[in-house]
Amino acid sequence: MLARANHKGQGPLEHMTTRQPTNQDLGDAVRELRKARGMTLEVLASAAGMHVTYLSRVERAHSSPTWEKIVALAGALDVPPSAIATAAEAQAAASRRTA
């Protein structure tokens, strides 16, 4: 179901002035979570059941992970998938502050 315009005639997202997280923010968030746990690319990739090259591409924003890959990464990082989204949002907020 799509959200309707509000009483001022704006669409559901027109009031948002903040930058939404990008693939770069997602990759930076995964890297930050991985490093905070002292994990190498190889260790996290193995634990998440993916190739190290793919994980490297995700961290560099050269690949967009599916929901299944995000869930696998979250499991390997021992965090809920929402923690990855929250970390990506924090990366986007930090980018806004420095822009």
Order of alpha helices (4+ residues) and beta strands (2+ residues): alpha-alpha-alpha-alpha-alpha
